[in-house]
């Protein structure tokens, strides 16, 4: 006798398996696949979001690098302007000091000239006074009183006409 295949049992088990597979597919596999697809979609969105954030961060870093470079250039420009301004101010101070020195020199020379003229004038007055004194002494010896008075009157008249 040989081995008998129980076809009825196999068919029954096959039908039960197919029904079970149908119900599993309908009630378990489809929702599970939906959850898996949602999870895959969320993961893909997270990856896209992370990629976008990375690109934004790179763009921000590049922008900050450009701003830093711009700030460096502005700082260098400010330093150059400060150097030029300080050099100009130094030159202005030197020019002003030269002008002040020149003014003081001119003022001193003018003061010296005034004092020289005053000294010459005083000297002339003294010489004139001495000359008059000497002339008086000479005239006193040579002129009498009447001639002396006539000479003084003529001199006063001459001086009065000049004034």
C-alpha positions in Angstrom: 0.0 0.0 0.0 1.4 3.2 -0.7 1.4 6.5 0.6 -1.9 8.3 0.3 -2.1 12.0 -0.1 -5.0 13.5 1.8 -6.2 15.8 -0.9 -9.2 17.0 1.1 -7.2 18.1 4.0 -4.7 19.9 1.8 -7.4 21.7 -0.1 -9.1 22.6 3.2 -5.8 23.9 4.6 -5.1 25.7 1.4 -8.5 27.4 1.4 -8.1 28.3 5.0 -4.6 29.7 4.3 -6.0 31.8 1.4 -8.8 33.1 3.5 -6.4 33.9 6.3 -4.1 35.5 3.8 -7.0 37.6 2.3 -8.0 38.8 5.8 -4.4 39.5 6.8 -3.9 41.4 3.6 -7.1 43.4 4.1 -7.0 44.1 7.8 -3.3 43.9 8.8 -1.1 44.2 5.7 -2.8 47.2 4.1 -2.8 49.3 7.3 0.7 48.2 8.1 1.8 49.1 4.6 0.0 52.5 5.0 1.8 53.1 8.2 5.1 52.1 6.6 4.4 54.5 3.6 3.5 57.3 6.0 6.7 56.6 8.0 8.7 56.6 4.7 7.1 59.9 3.7 7.9 61.4 7.1 11.5 60.2 6.8 11.8 61.6 3.3 10.3 64.9 4.5 12.8 65.0 7.4 15.6 64.3 5.0 14.4 67.0 2.6 14.0 69.4 5.6 17.4 68.6 6.8 18.9 69.1 3.3 17.0 72.4 3.1 18.3 73.4 6.5 21.8 72.5 5.6 21.6 74.6 2.4 20.1 77.5 4.3 22.9 77.1 6.9 25.5 77.1 4.1 23.9 80.2 2.6 23.8 81.9 6.0 27.5 81.0 6.5 28.4 82.4 3.1 26.4 85.6 3.8 28.1 86.0 7.2 31.5 85.4 5.5 30.7 88.2 3.0 29.5 90.5 5.8 32.7 89.8 7.7 34.8 90.6 4.7 32.8 93.8 4.1 33.3 94.7 7.8 37.0 94.1 7.4 37.2 96.4 4.3 35.2 99.1 6.1 37.5 98.8 9.1 40.5 99.2 6.9 38.9 102.2 5.2 38.2 103.7 8.5 41.8 103.2 9.6 43.1 104.7 6.4 40.8 107.7 6.8 41.9 108.1 10.4 45.6 108.0 9.2 44.9 110.6 6.6 43.0 112.8 9.1 45.8 112.5 11.7 48.4 113.3 9.0 46.4 116.3 7.9 45.9 117.5 11.4 49.6 117.1 12.1 50.4 119.1 9.0 47.8 121.8 10.0 49.4 122.0 13.5 52.8 122.4 11.9 51.5 125.1 9.5 49.8 126.9 12.3 53.0 126.7 14.5 55.0 128.1 11.5 52.4 130.9 11.1 52.5 131.7 14.8 56.3 131.8 14.7 56.3 134.0 11.7 53.8 136.3 13.3 55.9 136.4 16.5 59.0 137.1 14.5 57.3 139.9 12.5 55.9 141.3 15.8 59.3 141.2 17.4 60.9 142.9 14.4 58.2 145.6 14.4 58.7 146.1 18.1 62.5 146.3 17.6 61.9 148.8 14.8 59.6 150.9 17.0 62.1 150.9 19.9 64.9 151.7 17.4 62.9 154.7 16.1 62.1 155.8 19.6 65.7 155.5 20.6 66.8 157.5 17.5 64.1 160.1 18.2 65.2 160.3 21.8 68.8 160.6 20.7 67.9 163.3 18.2 66.0 165.2 21.0 69.1 164.9 23.2 71.4 165.9 20.4 69.1 168.8 19.6 68.9 169.8 23.2 72.7 169.6 23.5 73.1 171.5 20.3 70.8 174.2 21.6 72.6 174.2 24.8 76.0 174.4 23.1 74.6 177.1 20.7 73.3 179.0 23.6 76.6 178.9 25.3 78.3 180.0 22.2 75.8 182.7 21.5 75.8 184.0 25.0 79.5 184.5 24.7 79.1 186.2 21.3 75.8 188.0 21.5 74.5 190.5 23.8 71.1 190.3 25.3 69.2 192.3 22.7 70.6 190.2 19.8 69.8 187.1 21.7 66.2 188.0 22.2 65.8 188.9 18.5 67.3 185.5 17.6 64.9 183.7 20.0 61.9 185.5 18.6 62.8 184.7 15.0 63.3 181.1 16.1 59.9 181.0 17.8 58.2 182.6 14.8 59.9 180.1 12.5 58.8 177.2 14.7 55.3 178.6 15.0 55.0 178.8 11.2 56.0 175.2 10.8 53.4 174.0 13.3 
